[in-house]
């Protein structure tokens, strides 16, 4: 399985995702029906809309909207329930110079029973390929890409909340599948985009992670940031 298909599979089966509609043109290298079948094998509720099979884009849009409405009816009655911290997997992508913030956050998360996946190399962590699901309490993705590419890798690995440390010149990111907690470590960037960050590096980050785990919206959710960027292995010509 290639990294793109692996990433889509992991993204679609993230614990935060209630159901999935797979939309396919029909002639891609990654076949939509096969991907939908694999997603379903993980127990995910899945529907499929093939543009060519349905005779074109208009019919596919109608089928997709109808599928979303059906899935919404299935999910709407579900109620929020309490969950232990042991069921939380936190995604972390450190800044190049995070002054120990990322290390302290990883240590706190593990000490309280949560699991962690880090975007980047991390000592003593199980190493994952891009898009691979984490199955240990501490895992790392050595080659996670940049910016929003890292968010997709962490979500595909199973992270339910992502903590993004932004250094100089780095803007806060967002993702549809997971709330992204943006921590601005550069005072100048934080001052310029304060409402787009959740916090600067002066406070304790772990309590804020728990607030978001309890349902408080992150800054990325409040502004509707829903980026999806896969890492590229070839240059577009």
Protein Blocks (a to p, Z undefined) as FASTA:
>chain_A
ZZklmmmmmmmmgfklmbdcdddfklafbdfklmmmmmmmnopacddddfklnopaklmm
mmmmmmmmmmmmmmmmpccddddfklpccdddddfblghmmmmmmmmmmmnopacddedd
dehiacddehiacfbfbdcdfbgogajlmmmmmmmnopabdcddddehiacdddfkbccd
dddfbfklmmmmmmmpmbdckbcfklmmmmmmnopacfklmnopacdcdddfbdcZZ
